[in-house]
Each structure stands twice: as C-alpha cells, then as structure tokens.
C-alpha cells in the first residue's frame, strides 16, 4: 500500500507545503493528497510542482476537489479544465469529486440522468489531459451503497471514471467491507482510511462540521482504535493475490486534532503490520 497524507488534515493550521513535504518524507509516506483549494492557492507559486515534490521522494497521488456537477455546463467545463491543469502541474493522475449531493434513494430518475451526463462530460474533458475522475463512496451522494455505485459507473460508462473506496463510509452503509471491496475492485484505484469510535458519532464527518474550525471532533479516533476493523482490512490488502491491490494508493484521512502525532502513529502501525506479514 502506497500511503499519502491529506493536506486537508492541516486545513486549520499554519503549516506550509514545504513543512508538510519534509515531514511526510521523514515519516515514510509516499505522497500527498492535495486538497483542491490548496492547489489553487499555490498556483501563483509555480515552482511548487511535481518536480519540486519529487525532490522529497514524494508524488501527488490525488487532487481532491468538488466539481460543480449541478452548475451550468460552461461553469462545469471551466472548473474541470482548471483542475485538469492543476493536476498535470502536480503530476497527479486523479481528480476526486463526489457523485452529487443527495443520496441514491432520494435521487429521481431525471436527476440521476443529469448526474450521469455531467460526469460523462467531466470524464471526457479530463480525458484530454489523460486524467481519471475519481468518485468517492460517501453518504448523501449517489455512491452511498455498493449497488448504487455500480449502477452509476455502468450508466456513466467511461474508462477514466474510477473509485475511491472510503472504508469507513462503506462500513457506514452497512456493507461488509471486504466483500464490498472485492465486488467493487475493478473500479477502485484509491482508498481513504479513517475511523470513528462508534456509529453514534458519524455526523462528525458532515461537511458543515468537519470543515468548520469550531466543529466538534468527538468520535474521531486513530485508525486502530475505532469501530472499523482495519487490522482485518489491511491484512486483506497486504495478502491480496493482485499485486496492483497490494500496492494501491491510499490516504490517511485524519480530521481530528494532533495531526502529526496521530498520522505518525498510524503510519508506524501500518508499517509494522506490513513488515510482520500480518
């Protein structure tokens, strides 16, 4: 597994991209998942790019943003092409977005058709840059269950549409994680790893909470201390017969406090599992 830190973890801290790159290198991460707004705000300093990051032995594994799929087509095209240029600048092959802003069970047939058409448009635009569009498994989006995710990918029908398998959100959907992973495996090329102490606290990941500097962080816990069994999941990945899965890109998506301490500890424990053959 090729592990990244997410720059969104440091969204409320005064930490520079230089400091993050040096820290990620020192703590044996392989890359950065760059938050879209961070990439946009660094655009006026073009010396920060894929070559600069490679000096630390790192790469940009994913550019994570939120395409305006409900906007008019000119606006969607403008934002998609902007993110495409930024992704190429940083050497990323992936742009992450969400499959709309309502759950699959609340989506009408006409809304689903529009969502699929907008995703097709975004995929076709990103194909000009030889980039993949990554949909994340996430509540309150169309990719909120295994079956709805499969339906969406079938309808969009684009080779450069891929899946970010967010382990916690798949667990939140009440699916069994490993069977869900195997069922969706042909679509997956990234994983998000995070945990929660109990399902009672899942609302902590609601956008209005998690992006707020004043939002609660109650329930957010390190990877191996929560309700999701990551020892079992990582064992499945580490011993998978498919080498591409064993080397899959994954990000430690930490939204709580003490970012460096928690990320360091989780990275160390993941490394210990790999070295022990567990």
C-alpha positions as CSV (number, residue, x, y, z in Angstrom):
1,X,0.0,0.0,0.0
2,X,1.3,3.4,-1.1
3,X,0.4,5.9,1.7
4,X,-0.3,9.6,1.5
5,X,-1.1,12.3,3.9
6,X,-4.0,14.6,3.1
7,X,-3.2,18.3,3.1
8,X,-6.8,18.9,4.2
9,X,-5.8,17.4,7.6
10,X,-3.9,20.7,8.2
11,X,-6.7,23.0,6.9
12,X,-6.8,24.9,10.2
13,X,-3.1,25.0,11.0
14,X,-0.3,27.4,10.0
15,X,1.8,24.7,8.2
16,X,3.5,25.4,4.8
17,X,3.7,23.0,1.9
18,X,7.4,22.9,2.5
19,X,6.9,21.7,6.0
20,X,4.4,19.1,5.0
21,X,6.7,17.7,2.3
22,X,9.6,17.4,4.7
23,X,7.5,15.9,7.4
24,X,5.9,13.3,5.0
25,X,9.3,12.3,3.7
26,X,10.8,11.9,7.3
27,X,7.8,9.7,8.3
28,X,8.0,7.4,5.3
29,X,4.9,8.4,3.4
30,X,5.0,8.1,-0.4
31,X,2.8,11.0,-1.4
32,X,0.4,13.9,-0.7
33,X,-3.3,14.0,-1.4
34,X,-3.5,17.7,-2.3
35,X,-6.8,19.5,-1.4
36,X,-8.1,21.4,-4.4
37,X,-8.2,24.8,-2.7
38,X,-4.6,24.3,-1.6
39,X,-3.5,23.6,-5.2
40,X,-5.4,26.7,-6.4
41,X,-3.8,28.9,-3.8
42,X,-0.4,27.6,-4.7
43,X,-0.8,28.3,-8.4
44,X,0.8,31.7,-8.2
45,X,4.0,30.0,-6.9
46,X,4.6,27.6,-9.9
47,X,7.9,26.4,-8.5
48,X,5.8,24.2,-6.3
49,X,5.1,21.4,-8.7
50,X,5.7,17.7,-9.3
51,X,9.4,18.1,-9.8
52,X,9.8,20.0,-6.5
53,X,7.8,17.3,-4.7
54,X,9.9,14.6,-6.3
55,X,12.9,16.0,-4.6
56,X,11.4,14.7,-1.4
57,X,10.7,11.3,-2.9
58,X,7.0,12.1,-3.0
59,X,4.3,12.4,-5.6
60,X,0.8,13.9,-5.7
61,X,-1.4,10.8,-5.5
62,X,-4.7,12.7,-5.9
63,X,-6.1,16.2,-6.2
64,X,-9.3,16.3,-4.1
65,X,-12.0,18.7,-5.0
66,X,-15.7,19.2,-5.6
67,X,-16.8,19.6,-9.2
68,X,-19.9,21.7,-9.6
69,X,-22.0,19.0,-11.1
70,X,-25.2,20.9,-10.5
71,X,-23.9,24.1,-12.2
72,X,-24.4,25.0,-15.9
73,X,-22.2,23.3,-18.4
74,X,-19.9,26.3,-19.1
75,X,-19.1,26.6,-15.4
76,X,-18.6,22.8,-15.0
77,X,-16.2,22.9,-18.0
78,X,-14.3,25.9,-16.6
79,X,-13.7,24.2,-13.2
80,X,-12.9,20.8,-14.7
81,X,-10.3,22.2,-17.1
82,X,-8.8,24.3,-14.2
83,X,-8.4,21.2,-12.1
84,X,-7.0,19.3,-15.0
85,X,-4.3,21.8,-15.5
86,X,-3.5,21.8,-11.8
87,X,-3.4,18.0,-11.7
88,X,-0.9,18.0,-14.6
89,X,1.2,20.7,-12.8
90,X,1.4,18.5,-9.7
91,X,1.8,15.2,-11.6
92,X,-1.4,13.7,-10.3
93,X,-3.4,11.2,-12.5
94,X,-6.5,11.6,-10.4
95,X,-9.1,14.2,-9.5
96,X,-11.5,13.3,-6.8
97,X,-15.1,14.5,-6.6
98,X,-18.5,13.4,-5.1
99,X,-21.4,11.9,-7.0
100,X,-23.8,14.8,-6.4
101,X,-25.2,16.0,-3.2
102,X,-28.1,13.7,-2.4
103,X,-28.4,10.0,-1.5
104,X,-29.3,7.4,-4.1
105,X,-32.7,6.7,-2.6
106,X,-33.6,10.3,-2.7
107,X,-32.5,10.8,-6.3
108,X,-35.2,11.0,-9.0
109,X,-34.7,9.3,-12.4
110,X,-34.3,12.7,-14.1
111,X,-31.7,13.8,-11.5
112,X,-29.8,10.6,-12.0
113,X,-29.8,11.1,-15.7
114,X,-28.5,14.6,-15.3
115,X,-25.8,13.5,-12.8
116,X,-24.6,10.8,-15.2
117,X,-24.4,13.2,-18.1
118,X,-22.4,15.7,-16.1
119,X,-20.0,13.0,-15.0
120,X,-19.6,11.9,-18.6
121,X,-18.8,15.5,-19.6
122,X,-16.2,15.8,-16.8
123,X,-14.7,12.5,-17.8
124,X,-14.4,13.5,-21.4
125,X,-12.8,16.8,-20.5
126,X,-10.3,15.1,-18.2
127,X,-9.5,12.5,-20.9
128,X,-7.9,15.4,-22.8
129,X,-5.3,15.5,-20.0
130,X,-5.1,11.7,-19.7
131,X,-6.6,12.0,-16.2
132,X,-9.0,9.9,-14.2
133,X,-12.1,11.2,-12.4
134,X,-12.4,9.6,-9.0
135,X,-15.8,9.2,-7.3
136,X,-15.8,8.6,-3.6
137,X,-18.0,6.3,-1.7
138,X,-19.8,8.7,0.5
139,X,-23.2,9.2,2.3
140,X,-25.6,11.8,0.8
141,X,-24.2,11.2,-2.6
142,X,-25.3,8.7,-5.3
143,X,-22.3,6.5,-4.4
144,X,-23.7,5.7,-0.9
145,X,-24.2,2.0,-1.4
146,X,-22.4,-0.8,-3.3
147,X,-25.3,-1.3,-5.7
148,X,-25.9,2.4,-6.4
149,X,-22.2,2.9,-7.1
150,X,-22.2,0.0,-9.6
151,X,-25.3,1.5,-11.2
152,X,-23.7,4.9,-11.5
153,X,-20.5,3.6,-13.1
154,X,-22.5,1.5,-15.5
155,X,-24.6,4.5,-16.6
156,X,-21.6,6.9,-17.0
157,X,-19.6,4.2,-18.8
158,X,-16.3,5.9,-19.1
159,X,-12.9,4.2,-18.8
160,X,-11.4,7.1,-16.8
161,X,-14.1,7.0,-14.1
162,X,-12.6,5.3,-11.1
163,X,-13.5,4.8,-7.4
164,X,-12.1,6.0,-4.1
165,X,-13.1,3.3,-1.7
166,X,-13.6,5.1,1.6
167,X,-13.5,2.2,4.1
168,X,-15.4,4.0,6.9
169,X,-18.2,5.2,4.6
170,X,-18.7,1.7,3.1
171,X,-19.0,0.4,6.7
172,X,-21.4,3.2,7.4
173,X,-23.6,2.0,4.5
174,X,-23.9,-1.3,6.5
175,X,-22.0,-3.3,3.8
176,X,-19.4,-5.9,4.8
177,X,-16.2,-4.2,3.9
178,X,-14.1,-6.9,2.4
179,X,-16.9,-8.4,0.2
180,X,-17.8,-4.9,-0.9
181,X,-14.1,-4.2,-1.7
182,X,-13.9,-7.4,-3.9
183,X,-17.2,-6.6,-5.6
184,X,-16.1,-3.0,-6.5
185,X,-12.4,-4.0,-7.0
186,X,-12.5,-3.5,-10.8
187,X,-13.4,0.2,-10.2
188,X,-11.1,1.0,-7.3
189,X,-7.8,2.8,-7.6
190,X,-7.6,4.7,-4.3
191,X,-8.6,4.1,-0.7
192,X,-9.4,6.5,2.2
193,X,-8.6,5.3,5.7
194,X,-10.2,6.8,8.8
195,X,-12.1,5.6,11.8
196,X,-14.7,6.5,14.3
197,X,-15.3,5.3,17.9
198,X,-18.9,4.5,17.3
199,X,-21.6,4.9,14.6
200,X,-23.2,7.3,17.0
201,X,-20.6,9.9,16.0
202,X,-20.8,9.6,12.2
203,X,-22.3,13.0,11.9
204,X,-18.9,14.4,12.8
205,X,-17.9,13.9,9.2
206,X,-20.8,16.1,7.9
207,X,-19.3,18.9,5.8
208,X,-20.6,21.7,7.9
209,X,-18.9,20.1,10.9
210,X,-15.7,18.7,9.6
211,X,-14.7,21.8,7.6
212,X,-15.5,24.2,10.4
213,X,-12.7,25.3,12.7
214,X,-15.2,25.4,15.5
215,X,-16.8,22.0,14.6
216,X,-16.7,19.1,17.1
217,X,-14.1,16.3,16.6
218,X,-15.8,14.0,19.1
219,X,-15.6,10.4,18.0
220,X,-12.8,10.8,15.5
221,X,-10.1,8.3,16.6
222,X,-6.8,6.9,15.3
223,X,-7.1,4.1,12.7
224,X,-6.7,1.1,15.0
225,X,-8.8,2.4,17.9
226,X,-12.2,2.6,16.3
227,X,-15.3,0.7,15.2
228,X,-13.9,-0.3,11.8
229,X,-11.6,-3.3,11.9
230,X,-8.6,-2.0,10.0
231,X,-6.3,-4.9,11.0
232,X,-8.6,-7.2,9.1
233,X,-8.9,-4.9,6.1
234,X,-5.2,-4.3,5.8
235,X,-4.5,-8.0,6.2
236,X,-6.7,-8.5,3.1
237,X,-4.9,-5.8,1.2
238,X,-1.4,-7.0,2.2
239,X,-2.1,-10.6,1.2
240,X,-4.2,-9.9,-1.9
241,X,-3.2,-12.1,-4.9
242,X,-3.4,-9.0,-7.1
243,X,-0.1,-7.0,-6.9
244,X,-1.9,-3.8,-8.0
245,X,-4.1,-4.1,-4.9
246,X,-1.1,-4.7,-2.6
247,X,0.4,-1.5,-4.0
248,X,-2.8,0.5,-4.1
249,X,-2.7,4.2,-3.3
250,X,-4.3,5.1,0.0
251,X,-4.6,8.2,2.1
252,X,-4.8,8.6,5.9
253,X,-7.7,11.0,6.0
254,X,-7.4,12.5,9.5
255,X,-9.8,15.3,10.5
256,X,-9.0,15.4,14.3
257,X,-6.5,17.2,16.4
258,X,-2.8,16.5,16.9
259,X,-2.4,15.7,13.2
260,X,1.3,14.9,13.1
261,X,1.2,12.7,16.2
262,X,-1.8,10.6,15.0
263,X,-0.6,10.3,11.4
264,X,2.9,9.3,12.6
265,X,1.5,6.6,14.9
266,X,-0.9,5.2,12.3
267,X,1.8,5.1,9.7
268,X,4.1,3.3,12.1
269,X,1.4,0.7,12.9
270,X,0.6,0.1,9.3
271,X,4.2,-0.4,8.5
272,X,4.5,-2.8,11.4
273,X,1.7,-4.9,10.0
274,X,3.3,-5.0,6.6
275,X,6.7,-6.0,8.0
276,X,5.2,-8.7,10.2
277,X,3.3,-10.1,7.3
278,X,0.0,-9.6,9.1
